[in-house]
């Protein structure tokens, strides 16, 4: 089935679904319909890759922000004001995802149809039992250190988890740098990303912060 691109509501020229502005007349466009996983790399016009030029990401985001900001459409039609607000929301979400290595990795997997492994004890996507047992043991050691070991003991445990987190990030990066990672690599990456969620919660508990993930 041929790929049918939408057309600009103002001038009728064909455009890409993720074009925020018409390439011909420059009018702001409606965001793509909620269907499947939206390619957030395409929203910013960047290549779909784990390794990103952070400066290019920042400059591209700011350039689009200036063009799409609702303040530029104060005197525009209600439809254009709505499109501006919707496109700005979409742009901000894409930027937040791509600037964070973990969220960027998760998005790359989502675009390939791979879900991040959960921490269920059974079923598809379940974490290995060995990891779940180790996680429980880690939490018990942390509780014991907080009650009896003092700050130094807690700090040593936290450093161990930070090392595991760094190792996981390095393995994720190696897999996603591959032009065509294998299914096994993608599954392993999904599992490692789930482990990162656990490490984040653990370190939040060490610092006494509310968990962010």
Buried (B, 14 or more C-beta within 10 A) or exposed (E): EEEEEBEBBBEEEEBBBBBBBBEEEEBBBBBBEEEEEBBBBBBBBBEEEBEBEEEEBEEBBEEBEEBBBBEBBEEBEEBBBBBBBBBBEBBBEBBEBBBEBBBBBBBBBBBBEBEBBBBEEEEEBBBEEEBBEEBEEBBEBBEEBBEEBEEEBBEEBBEEBBEBBEEBBEBBBEBBEEEEBEEEBBBBBBBBBBBBBBBBBBBBBBEEEEEEE
